[in-house]
């Protein structure tokens, strides 16, 4: 039974990571990464309203429209993300809670977007802010292994990290997974 719970924990990990809530979008002018006054006020308003004690982390993702080459768009989306991060931090948001800062580059147009071409492109020139609240995972989810688990319990693996900008696990994460593998090997079916 514990083996089933542990396997469920590994499959649930991806689901848990996806429990963030989009809290805002900052839009940019064509080929710009500076933020206009209206968009800046939206970000400042967010910082003033948010109860940071309930925030586990914030994620910032930047995008561009479909014009320009891939390298240029990636760099522009990264500059947009950093501009939003800068406003958050300069207005008192804890920089340690900003865990993901990623420029994604261009968003491809599709025939299902609706609206005019310029309207679609303007909506793709953006930065999305996503927030993960503390203890947002609910009942039956643990941050460590317990003596007794019930079927359906999920375990959130907090200490699994990757090298920055890489798919390589950190040394501490490798040791943590080795420890978990040892526990799984001891379970009798």
C-alpha atoms as a printed R data frame, in Angstrom:
    type eleno elety resid chain resno       x      y       z
1   ATOM     1    CA   UNK     A     1   0.000  0.000   0.000
2   ATOM     2    CA   UNK     A     2   2.811  2.411   0.871
3   ATOM     3    CA   UNK     A     3   4.369  1.655  -2.513
4   ATOM     4    CA   UNK     A     4   1.142  2.756  -4.230
5   ATOM     5    CA   UNK     A     5   1.109  5.941  -2.152
6   ATOM     6    CA   UNK     A     6   4.710  6.710  -3.049
7   ATOM     7    CA   UNK     A     7   4.163  6.076  -6.747
8   ATOM     8    CA   UNK     A     8   1.115  8.328  -6.607
9   ATOM     9    CA   UNK     A     9   3.315 10.958  -4.969
10  ATOM    10    CA   UNK     A    10   5.705 10.977  -7.906
11  ATOM    11    CA   UNK     A    11   2.917 11.242 -10.479
12  ATOM    12    CA   UNK     A    12   1.191 13.961  -8.469
13  ATOM    13    CA   UNK     A    13   4.310 16.115  -8.329
14  ATOM    14    CA   UNK     A    14   3.649 17.632 -11.761
15  ATOM    15    CA   UNK     A    15   0.036 18.315 -10.857
16  ATOM    16    CA   UNK     A    16   1.069 20.107  -7.686
17  ATOM    17    CA   UNK     A    17   3.476 22.331  -9.537
18  ATOM    18    CA   UNK     A    18   0.651 23.420 -11.788
19  ATOM    19    CA   UNK     A    19  -1.497 24.782  -8.965
20  ATOM    20    CA   UNK     A    20  -0.545 28.359  -9.543
21  ATOM    21    CA   UNK     A    21  -3.026 31.142 -10.171
22  ATOM    22    CA   UNK     A    22  -2.587 33.785 -12.840
23  ATOM    23    CA   UNK     A    23  -2.889 37.118 -11.067
24  ATOM    24    CA   UNK     A    24  -2.014 39.612 -13.735
25  ATOM    25    CA   UNK     A    25  -0.743 40.407 -17.171
26  ATOM    26    CA   UNK     A    26   1.454 43.348 -18.132
27  ATOM    27    CA   UNK     A    27   1.251 44.413 -21.782
28  ATOM    28    CA   UNK     A    28   4.014 46.050 -23.814
29  ATOM    29    CA   UNK     A    29   4.233 48.182 -26.932
30  ATOM    30    CA   UNK     A    30   5.755 46.692 -30.069
31  ATOM    31    CA   UNK     A    31   9.519 46.166 -29.746
32  ATOM    32    CA   UNK     A    32   9.617 47.688 -26.211
33  ATOM    33    CA   UNK     A    33  10.445 46.325 -22.798
34  ATOM    34    CA   UNK     A    34   9.844 49.482 -20.779
35  ATOM    35    CA   UNK     A    35   6.560 49.540 -18.906
36  ATOM    36    CA   UNK     A    36   4.102 52.384 -19.369
37  ATOM    37    CA   UNK     A    37   2.601 54.170 -16.353
38  ATOM    38    CA   UNK     A    38  -0.739 52.321 -16.455
39  ATOM    39    CA   UNK     A    39   0.889 48.886 -16.528
40  ATOM    40    CA   UNK     A    40   3.378 49.904 -13.830
41  ATOM    41    CA   UNK     A    41   0.510 50.966 -11.559
42  ATOM    42    CA   UNK     A    42  -1.071 47.535 -12.044
43  ATOM    43    CA   UNK     A    43   2.136 45.880 -10.804
44  ATOM    44    CA   UNK     A    44   2.537 48.345  -7.900
45  ATOM    45    CA   UNK     A    45  -1.114 47.816  -6.964
46  ATOM    46    CA   UNK     A    46  -0.520 44.089  -6.847
47  ATOM    47    CA   UNK     A    47   2.438 44.520  -4.485
48  ATOM    48    CA   UNK     A    48   0.420 46.767  -2.165
49  ATOM    49    CA   UNK     A    49  -2.634 44.472  -2.055
50  ATOM    50    CA   UNK     A    50  -0.983 41.083  -1.730
51  ATOM    51    CA   UNK     A    51  -0.573 39.401   1.654
52  ATOM    52    CA   UNK     A    52   2.985 38.177   1.149
53  ATOM    53    CA   UNK     A    53   2.761 35.873   4.176
54  ATOM    54    CA   UNK     A    54   0.314 33.720   2.190
55  ATOM    55    CA   UNK     A    55   2.532 33.617  -0.926
56  ATOM    56    CA   UNK     A    56   4.784 30.628  -1.483
57  ATOM    57    CA   UNK     A    57   6.250 32.008  -4.706
58  ATOM    58    CA   UNK     A    58   5.624 34.054  -7.810
59  ATOM    59    CA   UNK     A    59   6.451 33.082 -11.359
60  ATOM    60    CA   UNK     A    60   6.996 35.567 -14.178
61  ATOM    61    CA   UNK     A    61   6.782 34.534 -17.832
62  ATOM    62    CA   UNK     A    62   7.443 36.888 -20.756
63  ATOM    63    CA   UNK     A    63   6.309 36.678 -24.378
64  ATOM    64    CA   UNK     A    64   6.607 38.489 -27.714
65  ATOM    65    CA   UNK     A    65   4.517 38.642 -30.848
66  ATOM    66    CA   UNK     A    66   5.456 36.609 -33.924
67  ATOM    67    CA   UNK     A    67   7.560 39.313 -35.609
68  ATOM    68    CA   UNK     A    68  11.351 39.225 -35.379
69  ATOM    69    CA   UNK     A    69  13.753 36.303 -35.249
70  ATOM    70    CA   UNK     A    70  13.773 33.767 -32.422
71  ATOM    71    CA   UNK     A    71  16.955 35.027 -30.715
72  ATOM    72    CA   UNK     A    72  15.783 38.630 -30.722
73  ATOM    73    CA   UNK     A    73  12.332 37.710 -29.407
74  ATOM    74    CA   UNK     A    74  13.776 35.540 -26.655
75  ATOM    75    CA   UNK     A    75  16.034 38.378 -25.470
76  ATOM    76    CA   UNK     A    76  13.177 40.887 -25.664
77  ATOM    77    CA   UNK     A    77  10.880 38.612 -23.634
78  ATOM    78    CA   UNK     A    78  13.645 38.203 -21.017
79  ATOM    79    CA   UNK     A    79  14.053 41.992 -20.789
80  ATOM    80    CA   UNK     A    80  10.306 42.353 -20.284
81  ATOM    81    CA   UNK     A    81  10.358 39.789 -17.478
82  ATOM    82    CA   UNK     A    82  13.258 41.557 -15.787
83  ATOM    83    CA   UNK     A    83  11.470 44.923 -16.085
84  ATOM    84    CA   UNK     A    84   8.453 43.509 -14.220
85  ATOM    85    CA   UNK     A    85  10.681 41.835 -11.619
86  ATOM    86    CA   UNK     A    86  12.475 45.130 -11.059
87  ATOM    87    CA   UNK     A    87   9.195 46.933 -10.357
88  ATOM    88    CA   UNK     A    88   8.070 44.184  -7.968
89  ATOM    89    CA   UNK     A    89  11.329 44.273  -5.998
90  ATOM    90    CA   UNK     A    90  11.666 48.080  -5.963
91  ATOM    91    CA   UNK     A    91   8.164 48.283  -4.473
92  ATOM    92    CA   UNK     A    92   8.898 45.916  -1.618
93  ATOM    93    CA   UNK     A    93   8.101 42.441  -2.947
94  ATOM    94    CA   UNK     A    94  10.507 39.860  -1.507
95  ATOM    95    CA   UNK     A    95  12.875 38.895  -4.358
96  ATOM    96    CA   UNK     A    96  13.435 35.487  -2.755
97  ATOM    97    CA   UNK     A    97   9.803 34.610  -3.488
98  ATOM    98    CA   UNK     A    98  10.282 35.207  -7.212
99  ATOM    99    CA   UNK     A    99  11.275 31.693  -8.188
100 ATOM   100    CA   UNK     A   100  10.750 31.520 -11.913
101 ATOM   101    CA   UNK     A   101  11.733 34.310 -14.258
102 ATOM   102    CA   UNK     A   102  11.549 33.123 -17.827
103 ATOM   103    CA   UNK     A   103  11.349 34.736 -21.215
104 ATOM   104    CA   UNK     A   104   9.562 32.382 -23.568
105 ATOM   105    CA   UNK     A   105  10.094 34.286 -26.809
106 ATOM   106    CA   UNK     A   106   7.460 34.596 -29.477
107 ATOM   107    CA   UNK     A   107   3.907 33.319 -29.441
108 ATOM   108    CA   UNK     A   108   2.883 31.896 -32.789
109 ATOM   109    CA   UNK     A   109  -0.324 33.090 -34.373
110 ATOM   110    CA   UNK     A   110  -3.111 30.618 -34.922
111 ATOM   111    CA   UNK     A   111  -6.336 30.811 -36.828
112 ATOM   112    CA   UNK     A   112  -8.428 30.297 -33.680
113 ATOM   113    CA   UNK     A   113  -7.287 33.397 -31.784
114 ATOM   114    CA   UNK     A   114 -10.038 35.617 -33.222
115 ATOM   115    CA   UNK     A   115  -9.823 39.365 -33.681
116 ATOM   116    CA   UNK     A   116  -7.637 41.420 -35.960
117 ATOM   117    CA   UNK     A   117  -4.015 40.518 -36.582
118 ATOM   118    CA   UNK     A   118  -2.787 43.610 -34.701
119 ATOM   119    CA   UNK     A   119  -5.105 42.843 -31.768
120 ATOM   120    CA   UNK     A   120  -3.786 39.291 -31.512
121 ATOM   121    CA   UNK     A   121  -0.185 40.468 -31.716
122 ATOM   122    CA   UNK     A   122  -0.710 43.127 -29.040
123 ATOM   123    CA   UNK     A   123  -2.066 40.481 -26.649
124 ATOM   124    CA   UNK     A   124   1.039 38.345 -27.255
125 ATOM   125    CA   UNK     A   125   3.392 41.177 -26.184
126 ATOM   126    CA   UNK     A   126   3.022 40.491 -22.493
127 ATOM   127    CA   UNK     A   127   4.342 39.243 -19.177
128 ATOM   128    CA   UNK     A   128   2.154 36.940 -17.081
129 ATOM   129    CA   UNK     A   129   2.422 36.906 -13.291
130 ATOM   130    CA   UNK     A   130   1.456 33.671 -11.564
131 ATOM   131    CA   UNK     A   131   1.262 33.165  -7.845
132 ATOM   132    CA   UNK     A   132   1.493 30.002  -5.752
133 ATOM   133    CA   UNK     A   133  -0.095 30.390  -2.343
134 ATOM   134    CA   UNK     A   134   1.298 28.673   0.733
135 ATOM   135    CA   UNK     A   135  -0.444 25.460   1.700
136 ATOM   136    CA   UNK     A   136  -2.382 25.550  -1.547
137 ATOM   137    CA   UNK     A   137  -2.035 21.832  -2.042
138 ATOM   138    CA   UNK     A   138  -4.941 20.791   0.198
139 ATOM   139    CA   UNK     A   139  -5.714 17.839   2.456
140 ATOM   140    CA   UNK     A   140  -3.935 14.541   1.977
141 ATOM   141    CA   UNK     A   141  -0.764 16.157   0.672
142 ATOM   142    CA   UNK     A   142   2.394 15.947   2.713
143 ATOM   143    CA   UNK     A   143   5.794 17.566   2.515
144 ATOM   144    CA   UNK     A   144   7.545 14.506   3.925
145 ATOM   145    CA   UNK     A   145   7.033 10.770   4.348
146 ATOM   146    CA   UNK     A   146   4.827  9.769   7.292
147 ATOM   147    CA   UNK     A   147   4.571  6.467   9.167
148 ATOM   148    CA   UNK     A   148   1.042  5.860   7.927
149 ATOM   149    CA   UNK     A   149  -0.298  7.020   4.593
150 ATOM   150    CA   UNK     A   150  -3.706  6.403   3.089
151 ATOM   151    CA   UNK     A   151  -4.390  5.529  -0.516
152 ATOM   152    CA   UNK     A   152  -4.597  8.797  -2.421
153 ATOM   153    CA   UNK     A   153  -2.174 10.718  -0.203
154 ATOM   154    CA   UNK     A   154   0.366 12.702  -2.164
155 ATOM   155    CA   UNK     A   155   3.845 13.733  -1.133
156 ATOM   156    CA   UNK     A   156   5.269 17.019  -2.351
157 ATOM   157    CA   UNK     A   157   9.017 16.716  -2.801
158 ATOM   158    CA   UNK     A   158  10.299 20.110  -1.651
159 ATOM   159    CA   UNK     A   159  14.012 19.471  -1.947
160 ATOM   160    CA   UNK     A   160  14.293 18.522  -5.613
161 ATOM   161    CA   UNK     A   161  16.087 21.271  -7.504
162 ATOM   162    CA   UNK     A   162  17.889 21.630 -10.812
163 ATOM   163    CA   UNK     A   163  20.956 23.614 -11.724
164 ATOM   164    CA   UNK     A   164  19.886 27.053 -12.953
165 ATOM   165    CA   UNK     A   165  18.892 26.900 -16.626
166 ATOM   166    CA   UNK     A   166  19.596 23.184 -16.788
167 ATOM   167    CA   UNK     A   167  17.934 19.789 -16.553
168 ATOM   168    CA   UNK     A   168  20.756 18.570 -14.280
169 ATOM   169    CA   UNK     A   169  19.785 17.811 -10.687
170 ATOM   170    CA   UNK     A   170  21.754 19.471  -7.917
171 ATOM   171    CA   UNK     A   171  23.939 17.192  -5.791
172 ATOM   172    CA   UNK     A   172  21.607 17.638  -2.791
173 ATOM   173    CA   UNK     A   173  18.618 16.685  -4.957
174 ATOM   174    CA   UNK     A   174  20.373 13.568  -6.199
175 ATOM   175    CA   UNK     A   175  20.992 12.522  -2.590
176 ATOM   176    CA   UNK     A   176  17.345 13.195  -1.702
177 ATOM   177    CA   UNK     A   177  16.119 11.029  -4.601
178 ATOM   178    CA   UNK     A   178  18.596  8.277  -3.652
179 ATOM   179    CA   UNK     A   179  17.138  8.321  -0.144
180 ATOM   180    CA   UNK     A   180  13.599  8.029  -1.545
181 ATOM   181    CA   UNK     A   181  14.673  5.201  -3.877
182 ATOM   182    CA   UNK     A   182  16.075  3.369  -0.845
183 ATOM   183    CA   UNK     A   183  12.727  3.680   0.941
184 ATOM   184    CA   UNK     A   184  10.878  2.398  -2.139
185 ATOM   185    CA   UNK     A   185  13.235 -0.594  -2.432
186 ATOM   186    CA   UNK     A   186  12.530 -1.624   1.187
187 ATOM   187    CA   UNK     A   187   8.764 -1.743   0.662
188 ATOM   188    CA   UNK     A   188   7.306 -5.243   0.528
189 ATOM   189    CA   UNK     A   189   4.615 -5.777  -2.058
